Amino acid sequence: MRIGIVCYPTVGGSGVVATEMALALAAKGHDVHLLSYDRPSRLRRGVPGLRFHQVAVSAYPLFRYPPYDLALATRMLEVREEARVDLFHVHYAIPHAVSAFLARSMCGDCLKFATTLHGTDITVVGSDRAYMRPTRFALEQSDAVTAVSQYLADETRLVFGVRKEVEVIPNFVDTDRFRPDGSPRWHQRADSERILVHASNFRPVKRVADVVRAFAAIQQQVPARLLLVGDGPDREHALAVAADLGCQHKVEHLGMHDHLEAVLPKADVFLSASETESFGLSMLEAMSCGVPCVSTAVGGVAEVLGDTGELTPFGDPAALARAALRLLTDGDLHAQRAAAARQRAVALFATEPVLARYLELYERVLQ
Ligand code: GMT
């Protein structure tokens, strides 16, 4: 198939999923075209069958807000003409589904498009009045709509009142790349220092300061270190909270990391304090490395973790700390959860079966 994939390049689950999907489809021999306004962070160079098309957005002085959605629609048409793309798969509804609809309308229905909803496009941004109506319209117009969790599919129906079928196709993980590396667990290490990790884009919705608050309580009970991976607007606030709570010397900010698969297997527990999380891709990557997750019970997280991790109420870092301590003071429980996490990732979220579901969907759309 000739497939166009549209995504945001920034650190955030939707761009990661779209890029991994582009790489996996190209590896299967499909002709894949990835469109974004910048090179997505996980995109490798020189991959046969995969081409990157940058969407250039001109900054004319009159434009306080450059019309990216129009530039994207034009680029989609150009790629369609150059590469005879059969179908576009747009990740994140706003404004990608609207641009796809515009591109399709401009060429008299010459292309098909499927929209995958990731989370904040529905739960936060999509329910903003300014974006609500065009997003609902573009979803209705999509040739297929998918959501990454049942929670998000239900939320889409509730918030947008869409009549269209929203099919649930979960995110996936490369279980060969994200795998346990044999690192000793805390109870096997001489210093018995527990390593906790949090990875995200540090947006307010991630509540990274709550992760730090939970960690501050944990390290009072057991020797521990917190690795913060990623970057974003709340980084300074989170580090300031660590300083206020007197644990800054045990919190290490690793910044943007190209090789999360090298960091995650070293962790004993992954911590997440999000206010909303339609899926939680970093947690799936941690599970695949055999790392149990302790998270707020929000959105679709329970669908991902199953009974391999611990869920606590949102906005209660003390509960998060207690749940993590259960895993960090009982070696048998930790070993059992770590093995269950890896098994669940392999059984339910491996790349191949999930990709097969998308290919089936593409075929249905093209028929
Ligand atoms: O976390 C974000 O706000 C970024 C956002 C995105 O689309 O880039 O992430 C969402 O999509 C990911 C991939 O499907 C999910 O794993 C995240 O749970 C989801 N984020 C939220 O729902 C907050």
Residues whose N, C-alpha, C, O or C-beta is under 5 A from the ligand:
A	BS01	GMT	G12 G13 S14 G15 H118 G119 T120 V148 V205 T276 E277 S278 F279 G280 L281
